């Protein structure tokens, strides 16, 4: 198995989703953004589509997402939705 290098941009930011987003939310955001930025529809930046595809690939694969989150410290020190942090 080859080890893919970590993307050099914010995957969650690229898809405009929270680090706690479900796979379904990620897929929905991806489809919506591709419709807006696809070169066949708009005079979009082809590199944006490549970043969207890469972000979707990484964030919908559980192993790649876990690795990305660990390396980038994504989601740490942020309470999951619906949970209030305990104040000392």
C-alpha positions in Angstrom: 0.0 0.0 0.0 1.4 3.4 -1.0 1.2 6.2 1.5 -0.3 9.2 0.0 1.2 12.5 1.0 -0.9 14.8 3.1 -2.7 17.6 1.2 -1.3 21.0 1.7 -4.6 22.8 2.1 -7.5 22.7 4.6 -9.7 19.8 3.4 -12.6 20.9 5.6 -12.3 24.5 4.5 -12.2 23.5 0.9 -15.5 21.7 1.2 -16.9 24.3 3.6 -17.8 21.8 6.3 -17.1 21.3 10.0 -14.4 18.8 11.2 -17.3 16.9 12.7 -19.3 16.7 9.5 -20.7 13.3 8.6 -19.8 11.5 5.3 -23.3 12.4 4.0 -22.7 16.1 4.7 -19.3 15.9 3.1 -20.8 14.3 0.0 -23.6 16.9 -0.2 -21.2 19.8 0.2 -19.0 18.3 -2.5 -21.8 17.9 -5.0 -23.0 21.4 -4.4 -19.6 22.9 -4.8 -18.8 20.9 -7.9 -22.0 22.1 -9.5 -20.9 25.7 -8.9 -17.2 25.4 -9.9 -17.1 22.7 -12.6 -15.3 24.0 -15.8 -18.1 22.8 -18.0 -20.7 24.9 -16.2 -18.7 28.0 -15.2 -15.4 29.5 -16.2 -14.1 28.0 -13.0 -10.6 27.3 -11.9 -9.6 23.8 -12.7 -7.4 23.6 -9.7 -10.5 24.2 -7.5 -12.1 21.1 -8.9 -8.9 19.1 -8.2 -8.9 20.3 -4.6 -12.6 19.5 -4.2 -12.0 16.0 -5.5 -9.0 15.4 -3.3 -10.8 16.8 -0.2 -13.7 14.5 -0.9 -11.4 11.5 -1.4 -9.6 12.1 1.9 -12.6 13.0 4.1 -14.8 10.1 2.9 -12.2 7.4 3.5 -12.1 6.6 7.2 -8.4 5.8 7.3 -7.3 8.8 5.3 -9.5 11.1 7.4 -8.2 9.8 10.6 -4.6 10.3 9.5 -5.4 13.8 8.3 -7.1 14.7 11.5 -4.2 13.4 13.6 -1.5 15.1 11.6 -3.3 18.5 11.3 -4.8 18.5 14.9 -8.3 18.9 13.3 -11.2 18.7 15.7 -9.1 18.7 18.9 -10.1 21.0 21.7 -13.4 21.6 19.9 -16.5 20.0 21.5 -18.6 17.8 19.2 -22.0 19.3 18.2 -24.5 19.1 21.1 -21.8 18.9 23.8 -21.0 21.8 26.1 -17.4 21.9 27.4 -17.0 21.7 31.2 -15.7 25.0 32.6 -13.3 24.7 35.5 
